């Protein structure tokens, strides 16, 4: 038996807003006119995103109907107010993803470990304890929080779950990633903030990791990571007075393009595999430019990137939850002929950190 992802669930908040509508919100917030307005509209069209989800109604509403922001954006919401919304909304979204994840065969009393992942809100007692109480998990469930690691954090959760399963054959590890990125809109017109505001949305995803021989899923084969030297300023996440401030440099796609070949080769070489041995690509769709840069660096095609491109189009970037949405999309398209095929996964985050993982598709139903 080997550690496998045997179930995946996803969930989004109720407010689904088109990218065009969000652009209108941003134009009002920044009081843009003329060339500045045209540049913002061009940026939003270039993202490849059609829709994003939010726990906030405001992004698709006229100012008179705002519930979170003031109609004239003054005063601008502080960090405490944003975190208050996170505390209210994170639990029901996490529960929805877990309910979508856990199959009927799983008795919740058999869950041995719970790993919660988030970088968009903080409080204690935290989401982990709330989930134990709400789901009726055993009170001695071993709980771990992976916080503030950004878009690649699901990889660390999966690596931890793999280690747990390797040490205990009966382990059943429940992972849930909850990200409410839309709470942290910044009314700052610098390019990095404008880019961040154009990409991020809200979502949650859950996976069950257990030792399995019979159940269909993704075997956790291997992983590899690196930190790009002298790149700390290219992607960062700071707590400011008006929410969490995401800095996403326009240099990130070029840095990934430069360093992803070596990362990939080092991971595949451990198994004497070539890129041609890979059947599916699960790329964290941090932005359309990131996906394109990987295609150019590895010589893959838009068809190879069809699953991350679809998730980017329909949801935007949901930080750590996004890669699990991509895996769910691949999962939904599998058939019996896919048994034994390989999935190469990538995600990126503050550091600049590059994460990679190989999954093997096990028995499919």
MIKE-748973 format. One line per 2 residues: number of its first residue (from 1); their letters; for each residue x, y, z of C-alpha. Coordinates in Angstrom, 3 decimals. Layout:
<atoms>
NUM	A	X:Y:Z; ...
</atoms>
This chain:
<atoms>
1	XX	0.000:0.000:0.000; 1.191:3.494:-0.833
3	XX	-0.007:6.981:0.175; -2.656:8.182:-2.278
5	XX	-5.108:11.011:-2.736; -8.353:9.019:-2.731
7	XX	-10.895:11.862:-2.800; -10.999:15.542:-3.783
9	XX	-13.681:18.136:-3.064; -14.040:21.809:-3.965
11	XX	-16.264:24.720:-2.955; -16.712:28.418:-3.727
13	XX	-18.664:31.276:-2.127; -22.044:32.287:-3.534
15	XX	-20.926:35.516:-5.239; -19.666:34.808:-8.766
17	XX	-18.661:37.931:-10.677; -17.416:38.370:-14.234
19	XX	-13.943:39.768:-14.767; -15.491:42.660:-16.724
21	XX	-17.673:43.559:-13.750; -14.714:43.420:-11.365
23	XX	-12.810:45.743:-13.717; -15.670:48.251:-13.398
25	XX	-15.364:48.024:-9.604; -11.621:48.700:-9.783
27	XX	-12.106:51.678:-12.110; -14.498:53.217:-9.570
29	XX	-12.217:52.421:-6.634; -9.184:54.014:-8.304
31	XX	-11.211:56.837:-9.907; -9.616:56.021:-13.248
33	XX	-10.149:57.853:-16.503; -8.563:58.006:-19.945
35	XX	-5.324:56.092:-20.459; -5.236:54.700:-16.920
37	XX	-8.708:53.213:-17.368; -7.762:51.734:-20.750
39	XX	-4.596:50.174:-19.319; -6.565:48.519:-16.536
41	XX	-9.157:47.149:-18.978; -6.364:45.757:-21.163
43	XX	-4.768:44.102:-18.112; -8.033:42.440:-17.130
45	XX	-8.678:41.186:-20.659; -5.168:39.703:-20.818
47	XX	-5.567:37.603:-17.644; -7.535:34.828:-19.340
49	XX	-10.021:34.987:-16.453; -13.767:35.178:-17.080
51	XX	-15.128:34.750:-13.551; -14.004:34.960:-9.946
53	XX	-15.751:34.126:-6.685; -15.845:36.156:-3.480
55	XX	-17.437:36.070:-0.040; -18.096:39.780:-0.666
57	XX	-21.072:40.928:-2.707; -19.517:44.315:-3.437
59	XX	-17.353:43.407:-6.458; -20.441:42.893:-8.594
61	XX	-22.653:45.569:-7.021; -23.205:49.293:-7.520
63	XX	-21.762:51.454:-4.701; -25.231:52.044:-3.201
65	XX	-25.471:48.289:-2.483; -22.002:47.819:-0.975
67	XX	-21.999:45.758:2.221; -18.280:45.815:3.056
69	XX	-16.710:48.853:1.412; -17.987:52.391:1.803
71	XX	-19.534:53.781:-1.434; -16.637:56.246:-1.782
73	XX	-14.062:53.768:-0.328; -13.412:56.111:2.596
75	XX	-12.601:55.017:5.244; -10.945:51.980:3.707
77	XX	-11.514:48.718:5.665; -8.752:47.827:8.098
79	XX	-7.144:44.455:8.712; -9.329:43.658:11.735
81	XX	-12.538:44.103:9.748; -11.239:41.928:6.927
83	XX	-10.117:39.200:9.332; -13.526:39.309:11.009
85	XX	-15.118:38.375:7.669; -12.523:35.627:7.212
87	XX	-13.393:34.152:10.596; -17.095:34.164:9.714
89	XX	-16.796:32.757:6.187; -13.826:30.335:6.287
91	XX	-15.573:27.608:8.276; -18.704:27.123:6.107
93	XX	-16.610:27.177:2.940; -14.193:24.596:4.379
95	XX	-17.105:22.385:5.461; -18.619:22.574:1.960
97	XX	-15.323:21.454:0.377; -14.933:18.607:2.881
99	XX	-18.489:17.386:2.294; -17.770:17.390:-1.446
101	XX	-14.587:15.432:-0.740; -15.412:12.698:1.746
103	XX	-16.933:9.602:0.129; -19.795:7.756:1.778
105	XX	-17.476:4.865:2.620; -15.510:7.041:5.034
107	XX	-16.632:7.099:8.645; -15.504:10.500:9.969
109	XX	-14.484:8.794:13.189; -11.697:7.110:11.212
111	XX	-10.024:10.432:10.308; -6.722:10.462:12.189
113	XX	-5.168:13.759:11.050; -6.434:17.161:9.941
115	XX	-4.225:19.649:8.091; -5.610:23.145:7.506
117	XX	-3.973:25.452:4.960; -4.486:29.200:4.529
119	XX	-2.637:32.464:4.018; -5.602:34.862:3.960
121	XX	-6.758:34.897:7.584; -5.597:34.137:11.117
123	XX	-7.293:33.487:14.462; -7.112:31.149:17.446
125	XX	-8.692:28.868:18.488; -8.616:28.354:14.766
127	XX	-10.292:26.715:11.828; -8.860:23.311:12.773
129	XX	-10.684:23.158:16.115; -13.868:24.527:14.557
131	XX	-13.776:21.777:11.932; -13.276:19.045:14.530
133	XX	-16.316:20.325:16.430; -18.517:21.003:13.377
135	XX	-17.781:17.738:11.555; -17.829:15.625:14.694
137	XX	-14.275:14.395:14.202; -12.595:12.540:17.082
139	XX	-11.405:14.953:19.757; -7.924:13.419:19.566
141	XX	-7.597:14.118:15.817; -4.024:15.268:15.252
143	XX	-4.174:18.831:13.933; -1.599:20.829:11.961
145	XX	-1.870:24.321:10.488; 0.139:25.324:7.413
147	XX	-0.209:29.077:7.319; 1.044:31.990:5.279
149	XX	2.970:29.984:2.688; 0.952:31.197:-0.297
151	XX	0.075:29.403:-3.507; 2.359:26.385:-3.069
153	XX	1.191:25.494:0.461; -0.976:22.547:-0.669
155	XX	2.246:20.802:-1.729; 3.621:21.047:1.812
157	XX	0.352:19.648:3.156; 0.512:16.731:0.721
159	XX	4.151:16.036:1.625; 3.228:16.030:5.310
161	XX	0.286:13.703:4.659; 2.565:11.356:2.713
163	XX	5.019:11.218:5.620; 2.201:10.543:8.074
165	XX	0.836:7.686:5.965; 4.320:6.234:5.569
167	XX	4.620:6.042:9.353; 1.124:4.719:10.112
169	XX	-0.639:2.301:7.769; -4.120:3.144:9.122
171	XX	-3.705:6.933:8.832; -6.430:8.897:7.097
173	XX	-5.311:12.488:6.586; -7.846:15.164:5.711
175	XX	-6.382:18.306:4.118; -8.425:21.458:3.562
177	XX	-7.174:24.649:1.895; -9.311:27.758:2.439
179	XX	-8.391:31.053:0.797; -10.453:34.259:0.869
181	XX	-8.118:36.350:-1.256; -10.788:38.897:-2.220
183	XX	-10.813:40.244:1.340; -7.440:41.840:0.688
185	XX	-8.090:44.199:-2.222; -5.639:47.103:-1.970
187	XX	-6.481:50.556:-3.296; -2.945:51.062:-4.513
189	XX	-2.182:51.879:-8.151; 1.361:50.491:-8.255
191	XX	1.779:47.761:-10.930; 2.297:44.871:-8.490
193	XX	-0.910:45.615:-6.577; -2.872:46.200:-9.773
195	XX	-1.760:42.796:-11.055; -2.677:41.061:-7.780
197	XX	-6.117:42.690:-7.763; -6.687:41.356:-11.284
199	XX	-5.979:37.708:-10.472; -7.156:36.504:-7.078
201	XX	-10.461:34.997:-5.993; -11.921:32.864:-3.196
203	XX	-12.210:29.096:-2.928; -11.655:26.000:-0.795
205	XX	-10.528:22.486:-1.631; -10.155:19.324:0.415
207	XX	-8.398:16.012:-0.187; -8.234:12.724:1.647
209	XX	-4.825:11.032:1.753; -4.575:7.408:2.892
211	XX	-2.672:4.207:2.205; -4.587:2.469:-0.542
213	XX	-4.305:-0.458:-2.915; -7.843:-0.731:-4.265
215	XX	-9.388:2.751:-4.214; -8.915:4.948:-7.283
217	XX	-6.883:8.099:-6.884; -3.451:9.716:-7.238
219	XX	-0.429:7.997:-5.713; 2.025:10.499:-4.191
221	XX	5.197:9.353:-5.947; 7.831:12.051:-5.393
223	XX	8.398:15.774:-4.965; 11.123:18.376:-5.353
225	XX	11.430:22.084:-4.611; 13.854:24.978:-4.918
227	XX	14.066:28.637:-3.983; 15.220:31.013:-6.700
229	XX	18.276:32.959:-5.413; 17.830:36.663:-4.618
231	XX	14.128:36.671:-5.524; 12.498:37.528:-2.186
233	XX	11.133:40.807:-3.486; 9.471:39.250:-6.544
235	XX	6.601:37.652:-4.616; 5.755:38.494:-1.010
237	XX	2.823:38.673:1.384; 2.822:41.225:4.210
239	XX	0.259:42.150:6.860; -0.627:45.816:6.417
241	XX	-3.013:48.184:8.152; -5.644:47.644:5.451
243	XX	-5.407:43.885:4.956; -2.736:41.530:3.660
245	XX	-0.584:43.095:0.964; 0.318:40.770:-1.894
247	XX	3.288:41.820:-4.012; 3.430:39.957:-7.314
249	XX	6.176:41.182:-9.603; 5.790:41.139:-13.366
251	XX	9.199:39.389:-13.416; 7.770:36.158:-11.946
253	XX	6.930:34.425:-15.267; 10.457:35.051:-16.588
255	XX	12.033:33.741:-13.372; 9.906:30.599:-13.529
257	XX	10.762:30.135:-17.196; 14.459:30.356:-16.361
259	XX	14.432:27.895:-13.438; 11.632:25.389:-14.156
261	XX	13.691:23.201:-16.576; 16.313:22.364:-13.946
263	XX	13.670:21.698:-11.275; 11.830:19.380:-13.659
265	XX	14.935:17.540:-14.822; 16.140:16.935:-11.260
267	XX	12.785:15.443:-10.239; 12.396:13.229:-13.319
269	XX	16.028:12.069:-13.215; 15.458:10.342:-9.872
271	XX	13.195:7.892:-11.695; 15.074:7.882:-15.027
273	XX	12.037:9.450:-16.679; 11.862:11.981:-19.475
275	XX	9.281:14.718:-19.951; 7.766:12.516:-22.664
277	XX	6.857:10.003:-19.921; 4.428:12.538:-18.407
279	XX	0.781:12.191:-19.400; -0.882:15.108:-17.582
281	XX	0.291:18.515:-16.350; -1.231:20.066:-13.228
283	XX	0.159:23.607:-13.135; -0.880:26.137:-10.521
285	XX	-2.476:28.816:-12.732; -1.007:31.792:-10.926
287	XX	-1.602:33.785:-14.089; -1.740:33.217:-17.816
289	XX	1.847:34.447:-18.175; 3.064:31.772:-15.771
291	XX	1.384:28.988:-17.745; 2.792:30.357:-21.012
293	XX	6.297:30.632:-19.565; 6.218:26.966:-18.516
295	XX	5.005:25.896:-21.956; 7.891:27.785:-23.546
297	XX	10.482:26.479:-21.095; 9.446:22.817:-21.292
299	XX	8.208:22.719:-24.881; 4.690:21.688:-23.894
301	XX	1.507:22.847:-25.626; -1.675:24.723:-24.769
303	XX	-3.427:21.337:-24.877; -1.075:20.074:-22.147
305	XX	-2.159:23.107:-20.088; -5.879:22.736:-20.802
307	XX	-6.829:21.883:-17.208; -5.017:24.780:-15.467
309	XX	-6.206:27.173:-18.185; -9.812:26.109:-17.559
311	XX	-9.478:26.635:-13.802; -7.873:30.041:-14.374
313	XX	-10.707:31.008:-16.713; -13.519:29.893:-14.412
315	XX	-12.112:30.809:-10.979; -8.965:32.936:-11.171
317	XX	-6.094:32.323:-8.746; -7.343:31.002:-5.375
319	XX	-3.876:30.691:-3.853; -3.218:27.303:-2.189
321	XX	-6.592:25.790:-3.150; -6.056:26.302:-6.882
323	XX	-3.781:23.341:-7.619; -6.342:21.036:-5.985
325	XX	-9.024:22.468:-8.286; -6.747:21.545:-11.204
327	XX	-6.318:17.994:-9.879; -10.087:17.711:-9.428
329	XX	-10.566:18.751:-13.064; -8.096:16.087:-14.208
331	XX	-9.790:13.529:-11.919; -13.188:14.269:-13.490
333	XX	-11.796:13.500:-16.944; -10.102:10.164:-16.170
335	XX	-11.182:6.765:-17.457; -10.000:3.181:-17.061
337	XX	-7.255:3.616:-19.679; -5.508:6.189:-17.457
339	XX	-4.396:3.662:-14.825; -0.652:4.033:-14.245
341	XX	-0.301:7.327:-16.073; 1.771:10.121:-14.543
343	XX	0.825:13.673:-13.546; 3.505:16.353:-13.187
345	XX	2.456:19.157:-10.826; 3.888:22.635:-10.242
347	XX	3.105:25.498:-7.871; 4.879:28.719:-6.955
349	XX	4.889:31.152:-4.069; 6.797:33.596:-1.872
351	XX	10.503:33.051:-1.898; 10.383:32.773:-4.966
353	XX	9.630:29.100:-4.236; 9.132:26.538:-7.002
355	XX	7.423:23.272:-5.992; 6.999:20.143:-8.105
357	XX	5.395:16.763:-7.554; 4.774:13.572:-9.496
359	XX	1.517:11.669:-9.030; 0.629:8.292:-10.501
361	XX	-2.984:7.573:-11.401; -4.100:4.408:-9.611
363	XX	-7.045:2.128:-10.339; -9.871:4.119:-11.922
365	X	-13.561:3.252:-11.757
</atoms>
